[in-house]
Amino acid sequence: MKKVLFIATYGDFLATFELSNIMLLQEMGYEVHCASNFSAEGYNRKVNKLDDIGVIRHNIEFVRSPLKIENIAIFKELVNLIGREKFEIIDCHNAVIGVLGRLAAKKCNINKVIYTPHSFFFYKGAPLKNNIIYKNVETFLARFTDVLVGINMEDYEAAKKMSVRGKALYVPGVGIDVNAIRSLPTNRVRYCNEFNIPENAVIFVSVGELIPRKNHISALKAFADANINNSYYIICGFGQLDQELKSQAMELGIADRVIFAGFRLDAKEIMKASDVFIFPSFQEGLSVALMEAMACNLPCIASNIRGNVDLIDVEKGGLLFNPNDVETLVRHIKYISEKVDLRKQYGRYNGNKADTYDLKNVQEIMRKEYSVLLSN
């Protein structure tokens, strides 16, 4: 049986965002292997999904930073794996893994390589070093890439300018199951009881890892400064800033109105029980959480960055702000909290637009691309 290798930093990434593509290749008769840091605590909560469909897992302790000395040993381990298993396709995800995976594929003479950065390290507004160093690295490695996938328009336009061995491809994100989200119950009473929130409160919600890139600190400051009567803020996620953000909420005097819900498998149900989605990230590719919020018919206040601008149409589905501009975020929070009818209008618009990012659309594109690649 022919084999394909999916590579990403952590197991949950593959189990969450690439499960559909993995199953597509299994349907096409391939034995699917996945290499990830499956030992990283907190980042492998969903890998049973991979086990359930018969994926063969290989633990390689990948790291997020491109500057870690460990990457030398990791590269050698990856080369050994590819040489031993003789994969026909290498499907790489995340920027650092994209470098290691494509170099390893080149060393092992693999000529069917797919790379999805999910978000290039260089982008509009990025530090100068990103736009010099990382752009040159990506441009060089494009010559070893048969399908370079951009999941937002900024990355796709950048990919088109590179000398890709095969082609640059636009895919509208990793896909979400819009109908499944729509069919979820709206159980506001349940979550208000769980989190001790009055049912008539204005409930803001965010979903995202508690790391600096997600910029939760700006949202906390803005929520405190907005000081809206009978309002609450639920944050779903875990990460390195957990204690720091809780301490910040205490210092801001809003600890009694901010709920740190932690990692939640029912995050979509919590969104459906809320009123407004806040997404303050500094950097994204095309956020699944934001797409899911749209499918939940939520109005969205999001940072004006790559990916988010593809999803949120200003004054149709929500409001945008510079992620460093807390004052504008305060104004948006105040404004949308007062406009019940507008919130519903924005939510309906987002719910309709979410169809564009439905999993079926993404599957149709990827099925075609895999078929073409495999026929060469």
Secondary structure, DSSP 8 states (H G I E B T S, - for coil): --EEEEEEEEHHHHHHHSHHHHHHHHHTT-EEEEEEETTSTTS-SSTHHHHHTT-EEEE----S-TT-THHHHHHHHHHHHHHHHT-SEEEEESHHHHHHHHHHHHHTT---EEEE-SS-S--TT--HHIIIIIHHHHHHHGGG-SEEEESSHHHHHHHHTS--SSEEEE--SS-B-HHHHHHS---HHHHHHHHT--TTSEEEEEES-SSGGG-HHHHHHHHHHH--TTEEEEEE--STTHHHHHHHHHHTT-TTTEEEEES-TTHHHHHHT-SEEEE--S--SS-HHHHHHHHTT--EEEESSTTHHHH--BTTTEEEE-TT-HHHHHHHHHHHHH-HHHHHHHHHHHHHHGGGGBHHHHHHHHHHHHHHHHH-
